[in-house]
Structure formats: structure tokens, C-alpha cells
Amino acid sequence: MNAPTLSQKTRRYELDWLRVLAILAVFFFHSARFFDPDDWHVKNPTTYPVLHLPAAVIASWIMPLIFVISGASTYYALGKRSGAEFLQDRSLRLMVPLLVGVFSHAAWQVYLERITHHEFSGSFIAFIPHYFDGFYGFGGNFAWEGLHLWYLLMLFVFSLVLLPLFLWLRQGSGWRLLDWLGRALSFTGGVYLLAVPVMLLLATLNPNSLFGQRSFANWAIAPYMLIFINGFLVVSNERLYDNARRLRWLSLVLSLVATGVMLACYVQYGEPVFGTTLYAGLFAGYALMSWLWIMMILGFAAQHLRFANPFLAYANEAVLPFYIMHQTVLLTVGYWVIGSNWQLPDLLTWAIVAFMSLSVCLVLYEFLIRRHNVLRVLFGMKPLARQPSPQMSEPQPV
């Protein structure tokens, strides 16, 4: 018999809300990248160093939050699918749009970067043969990871590698281990201990190693995998999940305190050197800060977003295609608006770019992608049934 503390739910609407809100946050985060001081594909002539620290704080938790949601979605997906069905679904909904992106709109993004950085002159058609000159990130152009679509590739690899573990955890001795873990961490604050493996990893992982390079939204592959597993674990046990809900206010206070401490340390010490005590302490603190933010957000969502409505059903289905197209649209609109030299205040320029890009994404989704099965498949959606169900769509892989 299944242990009574293990989650038997098939749907948590708060996770759907968080998925929608997190992807929308990524959109606005990227809309500000034109103006921050760090390098990006297309930049505004004037950048603002003041944006660096807020961007760093958001980057500390936004993609980890999405990986937690993805891990949680994996737990529920495996409750209604076999391992083979799960992999087939992930292949179609992650790898198909990734491959389409690599050979289409990622090339357009690289082209915009090259012409705005004065590394190429000519039309997009003339650039296409050069797109296959070396790998992007290594001095070349071919964006094998799809640029912002790296998340789809990473999620697919994690799903493939961790599937045997997740299947084992959902049955027999693995099921009992999940129950034991939930009971062991059910004390007040126990959910915070899930941050410890990530803290230890960040403190000791060489940032120059293959799995330690922080090239993915200021995070590396290995810690993302642990965070993905944490998402699976948190929702697997009702006691553990409720721990996050009950501690939401404490998580809020602790996340703000941790953020203040980390910002003060960054201003005081700058970027630490790997192998030093300072490096280990700061990056362990960074991992803890990230987890506190995630627990705060998850806790408030579990308390206040446990409901569904028609908007959520619509938005939850739109999440993946919106994510896939958003950066390409942003860069295209931003390139046009910034290049038009309208002499507008930069705040107004940002508002125009963000509003126009959001509008274009919504129009493309509603009138093209959503209504045509070929495009639905290419953007990670399931084909339309003959008689569409009015119920909530199935959990998204994102």
C-alpha cells in the first residue's frame, strides 16, 4: 500500500500559475537585457550599470524556479504515463521545437548579433552559409543549443538521465524512501535542508569545468540537475510540500536578509577566486538565497493560487510556444526600435519594445500557432483533437 504521506494529487493549479508567471518574468527580464551593462545579442547605445545587481538577484532564482516546476511536473507526469510514454512526450515537445529553433530563428538571432556587433555586413540570406561556421560560444555562429532554448535541451537530458531514478522512486522501495525523506524533513524548516546539496556543489564545483561553467543564466548544468530533482522531491510528499506553504512568511524574511547579505558581500569582495574560503562561502550563500526565494514563491503560491479558471487553461497551454518565440521576437522588435533612432527616453524605448513584443507573441500564438496542427507540433504543443476538451490541458514539460 502506498504511504499515506506521499502526494497522490494529479494536479496542482498553483504550479500552473507559477509556470505562466515565471515565463512571463523571463520575458520581462530579457526585455531589460537591451539596457543592462552585460553583453547580449542586441544592445541599446546607452546601458545602465544600476541594472546589474537587480538582474543578478532575479537570475539567482528565476531559472531555478522553472526547473523546480519542471521537476514537480515530472513527478505528476510519471503518475499517469509509463517511462516510454514519458520519453516520447518529452522528445516531441522538447526536441522537436529545439531542432526547429536551432535551424531557423536561432540563426536569425545570431545574425542580429553579428550585424549589431559589426561582425558581419550583409543580408540574412547572405549570412545563412556562415551560420554553420563553427559553434556559437566558441568563436563561431552555429547555435547548437538554440540560444535561449538551451533550457529545452537541458530539460530533455535531465529527463532522460534521471528517468530510471524517478521511476524507481515512484514504486516499491523507492516509494518508501520518498515517504521516509518526507517524514524526516517534515519538521519546521526541514524543507530548507534540500538546499544543502546545491550549496555544497556550488561551493566546490570548478567554474571552469564542463558541468560547472555558469553559462546558463548565471548557473551551471550540475546544480540545475540537483534543483530539478528537488522539484520532484518537494511535491512528492504532502508534509514536505505543506512545510513550504506554512513557512512562506519566514521564507520571505530570510530571502530578503540573504539577498541583502549577498549584495553587500558582492559590493565588498567582488568576484571571488575559486578554491578560496571566500568563494566557497559566497557561492554556498548564493545557492541558499536562491532556494529561499523559491520556497517563498512556492509557499505563497500554495496558499493563494490553488484555483483554476479559463485564463489559466489558455495561458498554461500557451507557455511553451510563448517561451520558444519570445526572445526572437524581442530581439527583432528591439533591433528595429533601437535602430530607428527615434530619440526617445530609454524608459519609453523599453516600454515600446516590451509592449510590441508581447503583442506580437500573443498574436502569433492565437492566430497562427494555436490554430494549425503543424505549427502546434513545431512549437511543442499537442495537435488539436477533433473535439477540443474544455478541461485544463495536461501538465506542461516546462
C-alpha positions in Angstrom: 0.0 0.0 0.0 1.2 3.5 -0.8 2.4 5.5 2.1 -0.3 8.0 3.2 2.0 11.0 3.3 3.0 10.7 -0.3 1.3 13.0 -2.7 -1.5 11.4 -4.7 -2.6 14.6 -6.4 -2.6 14.7 -10.2 -2.9 18.5 -10.5 -1.6 21.4 -8.5 -3.0 24.6 -10.1 -0.6 26.8 -8.2 2.2 25.1 -10.3 0.4 26.1 -13.5 0.1 29.7 -12.3 3.8 29.7 -11.3 4.8 28.3 -14.7 2.8 31.1 -16.5 4.1 33.8 -14.2 7.7 32.6 -14.3 7.9 32.5 -18.1 6.3 36.0 -18.2 9.0 37.1 -15.8 11.7 35.7 -18.1 10.2 37.7 -20.9 10.4 41.0 -19.0 13.9 40.0 -17.7 15.0 39.6 -21.3 13.3 42.8 -22.3 15.6 44.7 -19.9 18.8 43.0 -21.3 19.0 45.7 -24.0 19.8 48.2 -21.3 21.9 46.4 -18.7 25.8 46.6 -18.9 26.4 42.9 -19.7 26.9 41.7 -23.3 23.8 40.5 -25.2 22.8 39.9 -28.8 21.4 43.4 -29.3 22.2 46.4 -27.1 20.9 49.9 -26.6 23.5 52.6 -27.2 23.2 53.6 -23.6 23.4 51.0 -20.9 22.8 51.3 -17.1 25.1 49.7 -14.6 22.4 50.1 -11.9 20.5 47.3 -13.6 23.3 44.8 -12.9 22.6 43.9 -9.3 18.8 43.6 -9.7 19.4 41.4 -12.8 21.8 39.2 -10.7 19.2 38.8 -8.0 16.5 37.8 -10.4 18.9 35.4 -12.2 19.6 33.7 -8.9 16.1 32.3 -8.7 14.2 32.6 -12.0 15.5 29.6 -13.9 16.0 27.5 -10.8 12.3 28.1 -10.1 11.4 27.0 -13.5 13.5 23.8 -13.0 11.7 23.2 -9.7 8.4 23.5 -11.5 9.6 21.1 -14.2 10.8 18.6 -11.6 7.4 18.8 -10.0 5.6 18.3 -13.3 7.8 15.3 -13.9 6.5 13.7 -10.7 2.9 14.1 -11.7 3.5 13.1 -15.4 5.0 9.8 -14.3 2.0 9.1 -12.2 -0.1 8.8 -15.4 2.4 7.7 -18.0 4.8 4.8 -18.5 8.5 5.6 -18.9 8.3 5.0 -22.6 5.3 7.3 -23.0 7.0 10.0 -20.9 10.1 9.9 -23.1 8.1 10.0 -26.2 6.2 13.1 -24.9 9.4 14.8 -23.9 11.0 14.1 -27.3 8.1 15.5 -29.2 7.6 18.6 -27.0 11.2 19.5 -26.3 13.5 18.2 -29.0 11.3 19.0 -32.0 11.0 22.7 -31.1 14.6 22.8 -30.2 15.8 21.4 -33.5 13.4 23.7 -35.4 14.8 26.6 -33.4 18.4 25.7 -34.0 17.9 25.7 -37.8 15.6 28.7 -38.0 15.0 31.5 -35.6 18.3 30.9 -33.6 20.1 31.7 -36.9 18.2 35.0 -37.1 19.2 35.9 -33.6 22.9 35.2 -34.3 22.6 37.3 -37.5 21.2 40.2 -35.5 24.0 39.9 -33.0 26.7 39.8 -35.7 25.4 42.9 -37.6 24.9 44.9 -34.4 28.3 44.0 -33.1 29.8 44.9 -36.6 31.0 41.3 -37.1 29.1 40.8 -40.3 27.6 43.0 -43.0 25.0 41.9 -45.5 21.6 40.3 -45.7 20.3 37.4 -43.7 20.3 35.3 -46.8 24.0 36.1 -47.3 24.6 35.2 -43.6 23.0 31.7 -43.8 26.1 29.9 -45.1 28.2 31.5 -42.4 25.8 30.3 -39.7 27.5 26.9 -39.9 31.0 28.4 -39.4 32.0 27.0 -36.0 30.0 26.7 -32.8 28.4 29.7 -31.1 30.1 30.4 -27.8 33.4 29.1 -29.2 34.0 31.8 -31.8 31.6 30.5 -34.4 27.9 31.0 -35.3 26.1 27.7 -35.2 23.8 27.9 -32.1 23.7 24.2 -31.4 21.9 24.7 -28.1 19.3 27.1 -29.6 20.5 30.1 -27.6 17.7 30.7 -25.1 16.3 27.2 -26.0 19.2 25.6 -24.0 16.6 25.1 -21.3 14.7 22.6 -23.6 17.9 20.7 -24.3 18.9 20.6 -20.6 15.4 19.5 -19.5 15.3 16.7 -22.1 18.8 15.4 -21.0 17.8 15.6 -17.3 14.5 13.7 -18.1 16.4 11.0 -20.0 19.2 10.6 -17.4 17.1 10.7 -14.3 14.1 8.7 -15.6 15.3 5.4 -14.1 15.7 7.1 -10.7 12.3 8.7 -10.9 10.6 5.5 -11.9 12.2 3.7 -9.0 11.2 6.4 -6.6 7.5 6.0 -7.6 7.3 2.3 -6.7 8.4 -0.2 -4.1 11.5 0.6 -2.0 11.9 3.9 -3.8 8.3 4.9 -2.8 9.2 4.0 0.8 12.4 6.1 0.6 10.4 9.1 -0.6 8.0 8.6 2.3 10.9 8.4 4.8 12.5 11.5 3.3 9.3 13.4 3.6 8.8 12.4 7.2 12.4 13.2 8.1 12.1 16.7 6.6 8.6 17.4 7.9 9.8 19.3 10.9 9.7 23.1 10.8 12.3 24.3 8.4 13.2 20.8 7.1 12.4 21.8 3.5 15.3 24.3 3.7 17.7 21.4 4.0 17.1 20.5 0.4 19.3 23.4 -0.4 22.3 21.8 1.3 23.4 19.5 -1.7 23.2 22.5 -4.0 25.2 24.7 -1.6 27.9 22.1 -1.3 28.0 21.6 -5.1 28.3 25.3 -5.8 30.9 25.8 -3.1 33.2 23.1 -4.6 32.4 22.9 -8.3 35.1 24.3 -10.5 33.5 27.0 -12.7 35.9 26.2 -15.5 34.8 22.5 -15.7 32.3 21.2 -18.2 29.5 20.9 -15.8 30.5 23.9 -13.7 30.6 26.7 -16.2 28.0 29.3 -15.3 26.9 29.9 -18.9 23.2 29.3 -18.5 21.5 32.3 -16.8 24.4 32.5 -14.3 24.0 28.9 -13.4 25.7 25.6 -14.4 24.4 22.3 -15.6 25.2 20.3 -12.4 23.3 22.5 -9.9 20.4 22.7 -12.3 20.1 19.0 -12.2 20.0 18.9 -8.4 17.4 21.7 -8.4 15.3 19.7 -10.9 15.5 16.7 -8.5 14.5 18.9 -5.6 11.3 19.9 -7.6 10.4 16.3 -7.9 11.0 15.7 -4.2 9.2 18.7 -2.8 5.8 17.8 -4.4 6.2 14.0 -3.8 5.3 14.3 -0.1 2.3 16.3 1.3 4.1 17.1 4.6 7.2 18.4 2.8 5.1 20.5 0.4 3.0 21.9 3.2 6.1 22.8 5.0 6.9 25.2 2.2 3.4 26.7 2.4 3.5 27.1 6.2 6.9 28.8 6.2 6.1 31.3 3.4 6.4 34.3 5.6 9.6 33.1 7.2 11.0 32.3 3.7 10.1 35.9 2.7 12.1 37.4 5.5 15.0 35.0 5.1 15.2 35.5 1.4 15.4 39.3 1.8 18.0 39.0 4.5 20.1 36.6 2.4 19.8 38.9 -0.6 21.0 41.9 1.4 23.9 39.9 2.8 24.9 38.6 -0.7 24.7 42.0 -2.3 26.8 43.5 0.5 29.4 40.8 0.0 29.4 41.3 -3.7 30.0 45.0 -3.4 32.7 44.4 -0.7 34.6 41.5 -2.3 33.6 41.4 -5.9 34.1 38.1 -7.8 35.9 35.6 -5.6 38.6 33.2 -6.7 37.7 29.5 -6.9 39.3 27.3 -4.3 39.3 30.0 -1.6 37.2 30.0 1.6 35.5 33.2 0.4 34.5 31.5 -2.9 33.0 28.5 -1.1 31.1 30.7 1.4 29.7 33.2 -1.2 28.5 30.5 -3.6 27.0 28.4 -0.8 25.2 31.5 0.3 24.1 32.2 -3.3 22.6 28.7 -3.5 20.8 29.2 -0.2 19.5 32.6 -1.2 18.1 31.1 -4.4 16.4 28.3 -2.5 14.8 30.7 0.0 13.4 32.7 -2.9 12.0 29.6 -4.5 10.4 28.4 -1.2 8.9 31.8 -0.6 7.4 31.9 -4.1 6.2 28.3 -3.9 4.8 28.8 -0.4 2.7 31.9 -1.3 1.5 30.1 -4.5 0.4 27.1 -2.5 -1.6 29.3 -0.2 -3.2 31.7 -2.7 -3.2 30.1 -6.2 -4.9 26.8 -5.7 -7.6 27.5 -8.3 -8.2 27.3 -12.0 -10.1 29.5 -14.4 -10.4 29.8 -18.2 -7.5 32.2 -18.4 -5.1 29.7 -16.7 -6.2 26.9 -19.0 -5.4 29.2 -22.0 -2.2 30.6 -20.7 -0.9 27.2 -19.5 -1.2 25.8 -23.0 0.5 28.9 -24.4 3.5 28.8 -22.1 5.8 26.6 -24.2 5.3 28.3 -27.6 5.5 31.7 -25.9 8.8 30.8 -24.4 10.1 29.4 -27.6 9.4 32.5 -29.7 9.7 35.3 -27.1 13.4 36.1 -27.4 13.4 36.0 -31.2 10.5 38.5 -31.2 12.1 40.7 -28.6 15.4 40.9 -30.5 13.6 41.6 -33.8 11.5 44.4 -32.3 14.3 45.7 -30.2 16.6 45.8 -33.2 14.1 47.8 -35.2 13.0 50.2 -32.5 16.6 50.9 -31.2 17.9 51.1 -34.8 15.2 53.6 -35.8 16.9 56.3 -33.6 13.7 57.9 -32.6 15.5 59.9 -29.8 13.1 58.7 -27.2 13.8 58.4 -23.5 15.2 54.9 -22.8 12.4 54.1 -20.4 9.9 54.7 -23.1 12.0 52.8 -25.6 11.9 49.8 -23.2 8.1 50.1 -22.8 7.6 50.2 -26.6 9.9 47.2 -27.1 8.3 45.2 -24.3 4.7 46.0 -25.3 5.1 45.5 -29.0 7.0 42.2 -28.5 4.4 40.9 -26.1 1.6 41.8 -28.5 3.4 40.2 -31.4 3.9 37.0 -29.4 0.3 36.8 -28.4 -1.0 37.5 -32.0 1.4 34.9 -33.5 0.2 32.3 -30.9 -3.5 33.0 -31.1 -3.9 33.3 -34.9 -1.1 31.1 -36.2 0.4 28.6 -33.8 -2.6 27.7 -31.7 -4.9 27.1 -34.7 -2.7 25.0 -37.0 -1.6 21.5 -36.1 1.7 21.6 -38.0 2.8 24.8 -36.1 1.5 23.4 -32.8 3.8 20.4 -33.1 6.8 22.5 -34.2 6.2 24.7 -31.1 5.9 21.8 -28.6 2.1 21.6 -28.4 -0.1 18.6 -28.9 -2.2 18.5 -32.1 -5.8 19.7 -31.8 -8.3 16.9 -31.2 -11.5 16.9 -33.3 -13.5 17.9 -30.3 -11.3 20.0 -28.0 -11.8 19.4 -24.3 -12.8 22.4 -22.2 -10.8 21.0 -19.3 -7.3 22.1 -18.2 -4.6 21.0 -20.6 -2.2 18.3 -19.3 0.9 19.3 -17.3 3.4 21.1 -19.5 7.0 19.8 -19.7 8.3 23.3 -19.0 
